[in-house]
Amino acid sequence: MGEPAGSVIQPPATARAFWLREPGTGEIRPVPLPPPGPDEVLVRTRYSGISRGTEALVFRGEVPASQYAAMRAPFQDGDFPGPVKYGYLNVGVVAQGPPALAGRTVFCLYPHQSAYVVPTAAVTPVPDGVPPARAVLAGTVETAVNALWDAAPLLGDRITVVGAGMVGCCVARLAGRFPGADVELVDTDPARARTAAALGVRFAHPDQARGDRDLVVHASATGAGLQRSLELLAADGSVLELSWYGDRPVELSLGGAFHSRRLAVRASQVGTVSPAQRRRSAADRLALALQLLRDPAFDALLTGESDFDELPGVMARLASGELPALCHTIRYPDDVRPVR
């Protein structure tokens, strides 16, 4: 996908980027845009996506000091708690670069910025059949891919996903494609029932969720959700924990049937490729995620869109919970035209 073959996109002289000035306050700043070197590309952004759970924690200043290094985004500028330029769901068009990439639509783990220069290896072409707005989900689908590599579900497994946010929904959609799998998506918000239907899986409130499950994937980022996940397991079952809690403590009761039923809680994190698939690289994993996004069912996760200039206010509303969303996309001005 991309601009017509043979086109060269005239890049802007400068770029604009979203910065968290301090916890709770964001702004758009001009940033210098260096010319790309021989092994670099200049990308003009078309869409970026807000990874609501993580970016809301960053916006509110809730990243623990002990996790500052682990939480750094690939092209982050500044440091926590701020000022910091943060984000990692960016889709744009290569304005300058090698012939194989020039004019191509690409995904990059880059913050919210109108244009940027990165190493050629940092961008992944978006396959034909994947609209640019949907492609911002690549980073989230990649997390879901890694989670299922960790979980290794079997044919016919009874699988529950607790937490119908971006990550939970992506896991549910992919898990639902396993032959014979029985997948239930659990959330306290009844509005997520419509999302579950679009993803082709069953929906339940936590109080009505089915038990005796072989695998539960937890992604609600709440202690109550993790506790309920354990309660839903069959004997010898395991919870795969995808939530990240920031600096919030989590209380969990491990009495009752936890030991007698030999239950387990395992962590999964996208920062490293699952040990089950270490023969694959992170680049392979991201390319697979983009291929999976040919599935139009993922459009159910795109629940809002705003212009780039509105981003400071949008981020504040998302972080406060005033603006409900799964993936809120940011649209960038199409003010740079291809020239022959």
Contacts in CASP RR format, 6 or more apart in sequence:
PFRMAT RR
TARGET T0000
AUTHOR 0000-0000-0000
METHOD contacts of the structure
MODEL  1
MGEPAGSVIQPPATARAFWLREPGTGEIRPVPLPPPGPDEVLVRTRYSGI
SRGTEALVFRGEVPASQYAAMRAPFQDGDFPGPVKYGYLNVGVVAQGPPA
LAGRTVFCLYPHQSAYVVPTAAVTPVPDGVPPARAVLAGTVETAVNALWD
AAPLLGDRITVVGAGMVGCCVARLAGRFPGADVELVDTDPARARTAAALG
VRFAHPDQARGDRDLVVHASATGAGLQRSLELLAADGSVLELSWYGDRPV
ELSLGGAFHSRRLAVRASQVGTVSPAQRRRSAADRLALALQLLRDPAFDA
LLTGESDFDELPGVMARLASGELPALCHTIRYPDDVRPVR
1 104 0 8 1.000
1 105 0 8 1.000
1 125 0 8 1.000
1 126 0 8 1.000
1 127 0 8 1.000
1 128 0 8 1.000
1 129 0 8 1.000
1 130 0 8 1.000
1 132 0 8 1.000
2 93 0 8 1.000
2 103 0 8 1.000
2 104 0 8 1.000
2 105 0 8 1.000
3 9 0 8 1.000
3 93 0 8 1.000
3 103 0 8 1.000
3 338 0 8 1.000
4 338 0 8 1.000
6 102 0 8 1.000
6 103 0 8 1.000
6 340 0 8 1.000
7 102 0 8 1.000
7 103 0 8 1.000
7 338 0 8 1.000
7 339 0 8 1.000
7 340 0 8 1.000
8 95 0 8 1.000
8 96 0 8 1.000
8 102 0 8 1.000
8 338 0 8 1.000
8 339 0 8 1.000
8 340 0 8 1.000
9 44 0 8 1.000
9 93 0 8 1.000
9 94 0 8 1.000
9 95 0 8 1.000
9 96 0 8 1.000
9 103 0 8 1.000
9 336 0 8 1.000
9 337 0 8 1.000
9 338 0 8 1.000
9 339 0 8 1.000
10 95 0 8 1.000
10 336 0 8 1.000
10 337 0 8 1.000
10 339 0 8 1.000
11 33 0 8 1.000
11 42 0 8 1.000
11 44 0 8 1.000
11 95 0 8 1.000
11 96 0 8 1.000
11 115 0 8 1.000
11 336 0 8 1.000
12 33 0 8 1.000
12 44 0 8 1.000
12 114 0 8 1.000
12 115 0 8 1.000
12 335 0 8 1.000
12 336 0 8 1.000
13 33 0 8 1.000
14 30 0 8 1.000
14 31 0 8 1.000
14 32 0 8 1.000
14 33 0 8 1.000
15 30 0 8 1.000
15 31 0 8 1.000
15 32 0 8 1.000
15 33 0 8 1.000
15 113 0 8 1.000
15 114 0 8 1.000
15 115 0 8 1.000
15 116 0 8 1.000
16 28 0 8 1.000
16 29 0 8 1.000
16 30 0 8 1.000
16 31 0 8 1.000
16 113 0 8 1.000
16 114 0 8 1.000
16 308 0 8 1.000
17 28 0 8 1.000
17 29 0 8 1.000
17 31 0 8 1.000
17 77 0 8 1.000
17 85 0 8 1.000
17 111 0 8 1.000
17 112 0 8 1.000
17 113 0 8 1.000
17 114 0 8 1.000
18 26 0 8 1.000
18 27 0 8 1.000
18 28 0 8 1.000
18 85 0 8 1.000
18 111 0 8 1.000
18 112 0 8 1.000
18 113 0 8 1.000
18 308 0 8 1.000
18 311 0 8 1.000
18 312 0 8 1.000
18 315 0 8 1.000
19 26 0 8 1.000
19 27 0 8 1.000
19 28 0 8 1.000
19 29 0 8 1.000
19 77 0 8 1.000
19 83 0 8 1.000
19 84 0 8 1.000
19 85 0 8 1.000
20 26 0 8 1.000
20 58 0 8 1.000
20 59 0 8 1.000
20 82 0 8 1.000
20 83 0 8 1.000
20 84 0 8 1.000
20 85 0 8 1.000
20 86 0 8 1.000
21 27 0 8 1.000
21 82 0 8 1.000
21 83 0 8 1.000
22 81 0 8 1.000
22 82 0 8 1.000
22 83 0 8 1.000
23 59 0 8 1.000
23 60 0 8 1.000
23 61 0 8 1.000
23 62 0 8 1.000
23 81 0 8 1.000
23 82 0 8 1.000
24 59 0 8 1.000
24 60 0 8 1.000
24 61 0 8 1.000
24 316 0 8 1.000
24 319 0 8 1.000
25 312 0 8 1.000
25 316 0 8 1.000
26 59 0 8 1.000
26 312 0 8 1.000
26 313 0 8 1.000
26 315 0 8 1.000
26 316 0 8 1.000
27 312 0 8 1.000
28 308 0 8 1.000
28 309 0 8 1.000
28 311 0 8 1.000
28 312 0 8 1.000
31 113 0 8 1.000
33 42 0 8 1.000
33 115 0 8 1.000
33 116 0 8 1.000
33 117 0 8 1.000
34 117 0 8 1.000
35 42 0 8 1.000
35 96 0 8 1.000
35 117 0 8 1.000
36 42 0 8 1.000
36 96 0 8 1.000
36 97 0 8 1.000
36 117 0 8 1.000
37 117 0 8 1.000
39 119 0 8 1.000
39 120 0 8 1.000
40 97 0 8 1.000
40 117 0 8 1.000
40 118 0 8 1.000
40 119 0 8 1.000
40 120 0 8 1.000
41 94 0 8 1.000
41 95 0 8 1.000
41 96 0 8 1.000
41 97 0 8 1.000
41 98 0 8 1.000
41 101 0 8 1.000
41 106 0 8 1.000
41 117 0 8 1.000
41 118 0 8 1.000
41 119 0 8 1.000
41 120 0 8 1.000
41 123 0 8 1.000
42 94 0 8 1.000
42 95 0 8 1.000
42 96 0 8 1.000
42 97 0 8 1.000
42 115 0 8 1.000
42 116 0 8 1.000
42 117 0 8 1.000
43 90 0 8 1.000
43 92 0 8 1.000
43 93 0 8 1.000
43 94 0 8 1.000
43 95 0 8 1.000
43 106 0 8 1.000
43 108 0 8 1.000
43 110 0 8 1.000
43 115 0 8 1.000
43 116 0 8 1.000
43 117 0 8 1.000
43 118 0 8 1.000
43 123 0 8 1.000
44 92 0 8 1.000
44 93 0 8 1.000
44 95 0 8 1.000
44 114 0 8 1.000
44 115 0 8 1.000
44 332 0 8 1.000
44 336 0 8 1.000
45 90 0 8 1.000
45 91 0 8 1.000
45 92 0 8 1.000
45 110 0 8 1.000
45 113 0 8 1.000
45 114 0 8 1.000
45 115 0 8 1.000
45 116 0 8 1.000
45 332 0 8 1.000
46 91 0 8 1.000
46 92 0 8 1.000
46 93 0 8 1.000
46 105 0 8 1.000
46 132 0 8 1.000
46 331 0 8 1.000
46 332 0 8 1.000
46 334 0 8 1.000
47 90 0 8 1.000
47 91 0 8 1.000
47 92 0 8 1.000
47 132 0 8 1.000
47 133 0 8 1.000
47 135 0 8 1.000
47 136 0 8 1.000
47 329 0 8 1.000
47 330 0 8 1.000
47 331 0 8 1.000
47 332 0 8 1.000
48 87 0 8 1.000
48 89 0 8 1.000
48 90 0 8 1.000
48 91 0 8 1.000
48 110 0 8 1.000
48 111 0 8 1.000
48 112 0 8 1.000
48 113 0 8 1.000
48 136 0 8 1.000
48 329 0 8 1.000
48 330 0 8 1.000
48 332 0 8 1.000
49 89 0 8 1.000
49 90 0 8 1.000
49 112 0 8 1.000
49 136 0 8 1.000
49 327 0 8 1.000
49 328 0 8 1.000
49 329 0 8 1.000
49 330 0 8 1.000
50 89 0 8 1.000
50 112 0 8 1.000
50 314 0 8 1.000
50 315 0 8 1.000
50 318 0 8 1.000
50 325 0 8 1.000
50 327 0 8 1.000
50 328 0 8 1.000
50 329 0 8 1.000
50 330 0 8 1.000
51 87 0 8 1.000
51 88 0 8 1.000
51 89 0 8 1.000
51 139 0 8 1.000
51 140 0 8 1.000
51 166 0 8 1.000
51 327 0 8 1.000
52 165 0 8 1.000
52 166 0 8 1.000
52 318 0 8 1.000
52 325 0 8 1.000
52 326 0 8 1.000
52 327 0 8 1.000
52 328 0 8 1.000
53 166 0 8 1.000
53 221 0 8 1.000
54 71 0 8 1.000
54 244 0 8 1.000
55 86 0 8 1.000
55 87 0 8 1.000
55 315 0 8 1.000
55 318 0 8 1.000
55 319 0 8 1.000
56 318 0 8 1.000
56 319 0 8 1.000
57 63 0 8 1.000
57 244 0 8 1.000
57 246 0 8 1.000
58 71 0 8 1.000
58 80 0 8 1.000
58 84 0 8 1.000
58 86 0 8 1.000
59 315 0 8 1.000
59 316 0 8 1.000
59 318 0 8 1.000
59 319 0 8 1.000
60 319 0 8 1.000
61 80 0 8 1.000
61 81 0 8 1.000
61 82 0 8 1.000
62 246 0 8 1.000
62 247 0 8 1.000
62 248 0 8 1.000
63 71 0 8 1.000
63 80 0 8 1.000
63 81 0 8 1.000
63 246 0 8 1.000
63 247 0 8 1.000
64 246 0 8 1.000
64 247 0 8 1.000
65 80 0 8 1.000
67 246 0 8 1.000
68 79 0 8 1.000
68 80 0 8 1.000
71 80 0 8 1.000
73 86 0 8 1.000
73 87 0 8 1.000
73 88 0 8 1.000
73 109 0 8 1.000
73 111 0 8 1.000
74 88 0 8 1.000
74 109 0 8 1.000
74 110 0 8 1.000
74 122 0 8 1.000
75 88 0 8 1.000
75 108 0 8 1.000
75 109 0 8 1.000
75 110 0 8 1.000
75 111 0 8 1.000
75 116 0 8 1.000
75 118 0 8 1.000
75 122 0 8 1.000
76 84 0 8 1.000
76 85 0 8 1.000
76 86 0 8 1.000
76 87 0 8 1.000
76 111 0 8 1.000
77 84 0 8 1.000
77 85 0 8 1.000
77 111 0 8 1.000
78 84 0 8 1.000
78 85 0 8 1.000
85 111 0 8 1.000
85 112 0 8 1.000
85 113 0 8 1.000
86 111 0 8 1.000
87 109 0 8 1.000
87 110 0 8 1.000
87 111 0 8 1.000
87 112 0 8 1.000
88 109 0 8 1.000
88 110 0 8 1.000
88 111 0 8 1.000
88 139 0 8 1.000
89 109 0 8 1.000
89 136 0 8 1.000
89 137 0 8 1.000
89 138 0 8 1.000
89 139 0 8 1.000
89 140 0 8 1.000
89 327 0 8 1.000
90 107 0 8 1.000
90 108 0 8 1.000
90 109 0 8 1.000
90 110 0 8 1.000
90 111 0 8 1.000
90 112 0 8 1.000
90 113 0 8 1.000
90 116 0 8 1.000
90 136 0 8 1.000
91 105 0 8 1.000
91 106 0 8 1.000
91 107 0 8 1.000
91 108 0 8 1.000
91 126 0 8 1.000
91 132 0 8 1.000
91 133 0 8 1.000
91 135 0 8 1.000
91 136 0 8 1.000
91 138 0 8 1.000
92 105 0 8 1.000
92 106 0 8 1.000
92 107 0 8 1.000
92 108 0 8 1.000
92 132 0 8 1.000
93 103 0 8 1.000
93 104 0 8 1.000
93 105 0 8 1.000
93 106 0 8 1.000
94 101 0 8 1.000
94 102 0 8 1.000
94 103 0 8 1.000
94 104 0 8 1.000
94 106 0 8 1.000
94 123 0 8 1.000
95 102 0 8 1.000
95 103 0 8 1.000
95 115 0 8 1.000
95 336 0 8 1.000
96 102 0 8 1.000
97 120 0 8 1.000
98 120 0 8 1.000
101 120 0 8 1.000
101 123 0 8 1.000
101 125 0 8 1.000
103 338 0 8 1.000
104 125 0 8 1.000
104 126 0 8 1.000
105 125 0 8 1.000
105 126 0 8 1.000
105 132 0 8 1.000
105 135 0 8 1.000
106 123 0 8 1.000
106 124 0 8 1.000
106 125 0 8 1.000
106 126 0 8 1.000
107 123 0 8 1.000
107 124 0 8 1.000
107 126 0 8 1.000
107 135 0 8 1.000
107 136 0 8 1.000
107 138 0 8 1.000
107 139 0 8 1.000
107 286 0 8 1.000
107 290 0 8 1.000
108 116 0 8 1.000
108 118 0 8 1.000
108 122 0 8 1.000
108 123 0 8 1.000
108 124 0 8 1.000
109 122 0 8 1.000
109 139 0 8 1.000
110 116 0 8 1.000
110 118 0 8 1.000
110 122 0 8 1.000
112 308 0 8 1.000
112 311 0 8 1.000
112 330 0 8 1.000
114 308 0 8 1.000
114 332 0 8 1.000
114 333 0 8 1.000
121 283 0 8 1.000
124 138 0 8 1.000
124 283 0 8 1.000
124 286 0 8 1.000
124 287 0 8 1.000
124 290 0 8 1.000
125 290 0 8 1.000
126 132 0 8 1.000
126 135 0 8 1.000
126 138 0 8 1.000
126 290 0 8 1.000
127 290 0 8 1.000
127 291 0 8 1.000
127 293 0 8 1.000
127 294 0 8 1.000
129 294 0 8 1.000
130 290 0 8 1.000
130 293 0 8 1.000
130 294 0 8 1.000
133 302 0 8 1.000
133 305 0 8 1.000
133 329 0 8 1.000
134 293 0 8 1.000
134 296 0 8 1.000
134 298 0 8 1.000
134 299 0 8 1.000
134 302 0 8 1.000
135 290 0 8 1.000
135 293 0 8 1.000
136 327 0 8 1.000
136 329 0 8 1.000
137 166 0 8 1.000
137 170 0 8 1.000
137 293 0 8 1.000
137 298 0 8 1.000
137 301 0 8 1.000
137 302 0 8 1.000
137 327 0 8 1.000
138 286 0 8 1.000
138 289 0 8 1.000
138 290 0 8 1.000
138 293 0 8 1.000
139 270 0 8 1.000
139 286 0 8 1.000
139 289 0 8 1.000
140 166 0 8 1.000
140 167 0 8 1.000
140 170 0 8 1.000
140 301 0 8 1.000
140 327 0 8 1.000
141 170 0 8 1.000
141 174 0 8 1.000
141 289 0 8 1.000
141 290 0 8 1.000
141 292 0 8 1.000
141 293 0 8 1.000
141 298 0 8 1.000
142 270 0 8 1.000
142 285 0 8 1.000
142 286 0 8 1.000
142 288 0 8 1.000
142 289 0 8 1.000
143 167 0 8 1.000
143 170 0 8 1.000
143 242 0 8 1.000
143 270 0 8 1.000
144 167 0 8 1.000
144 168 0 8 1.000
144 170 0 8 1.000
144 171 0 8 1.000
144 173 0 8 1.000
144 174 0 8 1.000
144 289 0 8 1.000
145 174 0 8 1.000
145 285 0 8 1.000
145 288 0 8 1.000
145 289 0 8 1.000
145 292 0 8 1.000
146 268 0 8 1.000
146 269 0 8 1.000
146 270 0 8 1.000
146 271 0 8 1.000
146 273 0 8 1.000
146 274 0 8 1.000
146 285 0 8 1.000
147 167 0 8 1.000
147 171 0 8 1.000
147 217 0 8 1.000
147 240 0 8 1.000
147 242 0 8 1.000
147 268 0 8 1.000
147 270 0 8 1.000
148 171 0 8 1.000
148 174 0 8 1.000
148 175 0 8 1.000
149 273 0 8 1.000
149 274 0 8 1.000
149 276 0 8 1.000
149 277 0 8 1.000
150 240 0 8 1.000
150 266 0 8 1.000
150 268 0 8 1.000
150 274 0 8 1.000
150 275 0 8 1.000
150 276 0 8 1.000
151 215 0 8 1.000
151 217 0 8 1.000
151 238 0 8 1.000
151 240 0 8 1.000
151 268 0 8 1.000
152 276 0 8 1.000
153 159 0 8 1.000
153 175 0 8 1.000
153 178 0 8 1.000
153 181 0 8 1.000
153 214 0 8 1.000
153 215 0 8 1.000
154 214 0 8 1.000
155 178 0 8 1.000
155 179 0 8 1.000
155 180 0 8 1.000
155 181 0 8 1.000
156 178 0 8 1.000
156 179 0 8 1.000
156 180 0 8 1.000
156 181 0 8 1.000
156 182 0 8 1.000
157 178 0 8 1.000
157 181 0 8 1.000
157 182 0 8 1.000
157 214 0 8 1.000
157 215 0 8 1.000
158 181 0 8 1.000
158 182 0 8 1.000
158 210 0 8 1.000
158 212 0 8 1.000
158 213 0 8 1.000
158 214 0 8 1.000
158 215 0 8 1.000
158 234 0 8 1.000
159 175 0 8 1.000
159 176 0 8 1.000
159 178 0 8 1.000
159 181 0 8 1.000
159 182 0 8 1.000
159 183 0 8 1.000
159 184 0 8 1.000
159 213 0 8 1.000
159 214 0 8 1.000
159 215 0 8 1.000
159 216 0 8 1.000
159 217 0 8 1.000
160 183 0 8 1.000
160 184 0 8 1.000
160 185 0 8 1.000
160 186 0 8 1.000
160 209 0 8 1.000
160 210 0 8 1.000
160 211 0 8 1.000
160 213 0 8 1.000
160 215 0 8 1.000
160 216 0 8 1.000
160 217 0 8 1.000
160 229 0 8 1.000
160 232 0 8 1.000
161 168 0 8 1.000
161 169 0 8 1.000
161 171 0 8 1.000
161 172 0 8 1.000
161 175 0 8 1.000
161 183 0 8 1.000
161 184 0 8 1.000
161 185 0 8 1.000
161 186 0 8 1.000
161 201 0 8 1.000
161 216 0 8 1.000
161 217 0 8 1.000
161 219 0 8 1.000
162 186 0 8 1.000
162 187 0 8 1.000
162 206 0 8 1.000
162 209 0 8 1.000
162 216 0 8 1.000
162 217 0 8 1.000
162 218 0 8 1.000
162 219 0 8 1.000
162 220 0 8 1.000
162 225 0 8 1.000
162 226 0 8 1.000
162 228 0 8 1.000
162 229 0 8 1.000
162 232 0 8 1.000
163 185 0 8 1.000
163 186 0 8 1.000
163 187 0 8 1.000
163 218 0 8 1.000
163 219 0 8 1.000
163 220 0 8 1.000
163 225 0 8 1.000
164 172 0 8 1.000
164 185 0 8 1.000
164 186 0 8 1.000
164 187 0 8 1.000
164 189 0 8 1.000
164 192 0 8 1.000
164 195 0 8 1.000
164 196 0 8 1.000
164 203 0 8 1.000
165 187 0 8 1.000
165 192 0 8 1.000
165 219 0 8 1.000
165 326 0 8 1.000
166 301 0 8 1.000
166 326 0 8 1.000
166 327 0 8 1.000
167 219 0 8 1.000
167 242 0 8 1.000
168 185 0 8 1.000
168 217 0 8 1.000
168 219 0 8 1.000
168 242 0 8 1.000
169 185 0 8 1.000
169 195 0 8 1.000
169 199 0 8 1.000
169 300 0 8 1.000
169 301 0 8 1.000
169 326 0 8 1.000
170 298 0 8 1.000
170 301 0 8 1.000
171 217 0 8 1.000
171 219 0 8 1.000
171 242 0 8 1.000
172 183 0 8 1.000
172 185 0 8 1.000
172 196 0 8 1.000
172 199 0 8 1.000
172 201 0 8 1.000
173 199 0 8 1.000
173 200 0 8 1.000
173 201 0 8 1.000
173 295 0 8 1.000
173 297 0 8 1.000
173 298 0 8 1.000
174 292 0 8 1.000
175 181 0 8 1.000
175 183 0 8 1.000
175 201 0 8 1.000
175 217 0 8 1.000
176 183 0 8 1.000
176 200 0 8 1.000
176 201 0 8 1.000
182 202 0 8 1.000
183 201 0 8 1.000
183 202 0 8 1.000
184 201 0 8 1.000
184 202 0 8 1.000
184 203 0 8 1.000
184 204 0 8 1.000
184 209 0 8 1.000
184 210 0 8 1.000
184 213 0 8 1.000
185 192 0 8 1.000
185 195 0 8 1.000
185 196 0 8 1.000
185 199 0 8 1.000
185 201 0 8 1.000
185 202 0 8 1.000
185 203 0 8 1.000
185 204 0 8 1.000
186 203 0 8 1.000
186 204 0 8 1.000
186 205 0 8 1.000
186 206 0 8 1.000
186 209 0 8 1.000
186 228 0 8 1.000
187 203 0 8 1.000
187 205 0 8 1.000
187 206 0 8 1.000
187 220 0 8 1.000
188 205 0 8 1.000
188 206 0 8 1.000
190 205 0 8 1.000
191 324 0 8 1.000
192 203 0 8 1.000
193 203 0 8 1.000
194 300 0 8 1.000
195 203 0 8 1.000
195 300 0 8 1.000
195 301 0 8 1.000
195 326 0 8 1.000
196 202 0 8 1.000
196 203 0 8 1.000
197 203 0 8 1.000
198 297 0 8 1.000
198 299 0 8 1.000
198 300 0 8 1.000
199 297 0 8 1.000
199 300 0 8 1.000
200 297 0 8 1.000
204 210 0 8 1.000
206 224 0 8 1.000
206 225 0 8 1.000
206 228 0 8 1.000
209 228 0 8 1.000
209 232 0 8 1.000
210 232 0 8 1.000
211 231 0 8 1.000
211 232 0 8 1.000
211 233 0 8 1.000
211 234 0 8 1.000
212 232 0 8 1.000
212 233 0 8 1.000
212 234 0 8 1.000
213 232 0 8 1.000
213 233 0 8 1.000
213 234 0 8 1.000
213 237 0 8 1.000
214 234 0 8 1.000
214 237 0 8 1.000
215 237 0 8 1.000
215 238 0 8 1.000
215 240 0 8 1.000
216 229 0 8 1.000
216 230 0 8 1.000
216 232 0 8 1.000
216 233 0 8 1.000
216 237 0 8 1.000
216 238 0 8 1.000
216 239 0 8 1.000
216 240 0 8 1.000
217 239 0 8 1.000
217 240 0 8 1.000
217 242 0 8 1.000
218 225 0 8 1.000
218 226 0 8 1.000
218 229 0 8 1.000
218 239 0 8 1.000
218 240 0 8 1.000
218 241 0 8 1.000
218 242 0 8 1.000
218 243 0 8 1.000
219 242 0 8 1.000
219 243 0 8 1.000
220 226 0 8 1.000
220 243 0 8 1.000
221 243 0 8 1.000
221 244 0 8 1.000
221 245 0 8 1.000
222 243 0 8 1.000
223 250 0 8 1.000
223 251 0 8 1.000
223 252 0 8 1.000
226 239 0 8 1.000
226 241 0 8 1.000
226 243 0 8 1.000
226 250 0 8 1.000
226 252 0 8 1.000
226 265 0 8 1.000
227 252 0 8 1.000
227 253 0 8 1.000
229 239 0 8 1.000
230 239 0 8 1.000
230 252 0 8 1.000
230 258 0 8 1.000
230 263 0 8 1.000
230 265 0 8 1.000
233 239 0 8 1.000
233 261 0 8 1.000
233 263 0 8 1.000
234 261 0 8 1.000
235 261 0 8 1.000
235 262 0 8 1.000
235 263 0 8 1.000
236 261 0 8 1.000
236 262 0 8 1.000
236 263 0 8 1.000
237 261 0 8 1.000
237 262 0 8 1.000
237 263 0 8 1.000
237 264 0 8 1.000
238 263 0 8 1.000
238 264 0 8 1.000
238 265 0 8 1.000
238 266 0 8 1.000
239 263 0 8 1.000
239 264 0 8 1.000
239 265 0 8 1.000
239 266 0 8 1.000
240 266 0 8 1.000
240 267 0 8 1.000
240 268 0 8 1.000
241 265 0 8 1.000
241 266 0 8 1.000
241 267 0 8 1.000
241 268 0 8 1.000
242 268 0 8 1.000
257 263 0 8 1.000
268 274 0 8 1.000
271 282 0 8 1.000
273 280 0 8 1.000
273 281 0 8 1.000
273 282 0 8 1.000
273 285 0 8 1.000
277 285 0 8 1.000
300 326 0 8 1.000
301 326 0 8 1.000
301 327 0 8 1.000
302 326 0 8 1.000
302 327 0 8 1.000
302 329 0 8 1.000
303 324 0 8 1.000
303 325 0 8 1.000
303 326 0 8 1.000
303 327 0 8 1.000
303 328 0 8 1.000
304 325 0 8 1.000
304 327 0 8 1.000
304 328 0 8 1.000
304 329 0 8 1.000
305 328 0 8 1.000
305 329 0 8 1.000
305 330 0 8 1.000
305 331 0 8 1.000
306 314 0 8 1.000
306 328 0 8 1.000
306 329 0 8 1.000
306 330 0 8 1.000
306 331 0 8 1.000
307 330 0 8 1.000
307 331 0 8 1.000
307 333 0 8 1.000
308 330 0 8 1.000
308 331 0 8 1.000
308 332 0 8 1.000
308 333 0 8 1.000
311 330 0 8 1.000
314 323 0 8 1.000
314 328 0 8 1.000
314 330 0 8 1.000
317 323 0 8 1.000
318 325 0 8 1.000
318 328 0 8 1.000
END
